[in-house]
Amino acid sequence: MQGSARGQALAYKMIAERDNEKYSFARESRLLIVAKAKVWASEGWRVVITDQDGKAYAPPEFDQLLAA
């Protein structure tokens, strides 16, 4: 995972894919990564969020991630 400005690993990573495009974002905040992922998913991107333990969450599971 990419590091933050302080050199520590960020807790959540989002990968969005569509056609031949792929984007990756890393954030410390669960709320921010879920909000970004929901927007991208609503625009037709295939989105997955991975937490610090390596567990992957698909769009139907995003609310579970918020409740954790």
Contacts in CASP RR format, 6 or more apart in sequence:
PFRMAT RR
TARGET T0000
AUTHOR 0000-0000-0000
METHOD contacts of the structure
MODEL  1
MQGSARGQALAYKMIAERDNEKYSFARESRLLIVAKAKVWASEGWRVVIT
DQDGKAYAPPEFDQLLAA
1 9 0 8 1.000
1 10 0 8 1.000
1 13 0 8 1.000
1 26 0 8 1.000
2 9 0 8 1.000
2 10 0 8 1.000
2 13 0 8 1.000
2 26 0 8 1.000
3 9 0 8 1.000
3 10 0 8 1.000
3 26 0 8 1.000
4 10 0 8 1.000
4 26 0 8 1.000
4 28 0 8 1.000
9 52 0 8 1.000
10 26 0 8 1.000
10 27 0 8 1.000
10 28 0 8 1.000
11 27 0 8 1.000
11 28 0 8 1.000
11 30 0 8 1.000
11 51 0 8 1.000
11 52 0 8 1.000
12 26 0 8 1.000
12 27 0 8 1.000
12 28 0 8 1.000
12 29 0 8 1.000
12 30 0 8 1.000
12 33 0 8 1.000
12 49 0 8 1.000
12 50 0 8 1.000
12 51 0 8 1.000
12 52 0 8 1.000
13 24 0 8 1.000
13 25 0 8 1.000
13 26 0 8 1.000
13 33 0 8 1.000
13 49 0 8 1.000
13 50 0 8 1.000
14 24 0 8 1.000
14 25 0 8 1.000
14 26 0 8 1.000
14 27 0 8 1.000
14 33 0 8 1.000
14 36 0 8 1.000
14 37 0 8 1.000
14 40 0 8 1.000
14 47 0 8 1.000
14 48 0 8 1.000
14 49 0 8 1.000
14 50 0 8 1.000
15 22 0 8 1.000
15 23 0 8 1.000
15 24 0 8 1.000
15 47 0 8 1.000
15 48 0 8 1.000
15 50 0 8 1.000
16 22 0 8 1.000
16 23 0 8 1.000
16 24 0 8 1.000
16 25 0 8 1.000
16 37 0 8 1.000
16 40 0 8 1.000
16 41 0 8 1.000
16 45 0 8 1.000
16 46 0 8 1.000
16 47 0 8 1.000
17 23 0 8 1.000
17 45 0 8 1.000
17 46 0 8 1.000
17 47 0 8 1.000
18 44 0 8 1.000
18 45 0 8 1.000
18 46 0 8 1.000
23 40 0 8 1.000
25 33 0 8 1.000
25 36 0 8 1.000
27 33 0 8 1.000
27 36 0 8 1.000
30 65 0 8 1.000
30 66 0 8 1.000
30 68 0 8 1.000
31 66 0 8 1.000
33 49 0 8 1.000
34 49 0 8 1.000
34 62 0 8 1.000
34 65 0 8 1.000
34 66 0 8 1.000
37 47 0 8 1.000
37 49 0 8 1.000
37 59 0 8 1.000
37 62 0 8 1.000
38 59 0 8 1.000
38 62 0 8 1.000
40 47 0 8 1.000
41 47 0 8 1.000
41 59 0 8 1.000
47 58 0 8 1.000
47 59 0 8 1.000
48 56 0 8 1.000
48 57 0 8 1.000
48 58 0 8 1.000
49 56 0 8 1.000
49 57 0 8 1.000
49 62 0 8 1.000
49 65 0 8 1.000
50 56 0 8 1.000
50 57 0 8 1.000
51 57 0 8 1.000
51 65 0 8 1.000
51 68 0 8 1.000
57 64 0 8 1.000
57 65 0 8 1.000
END
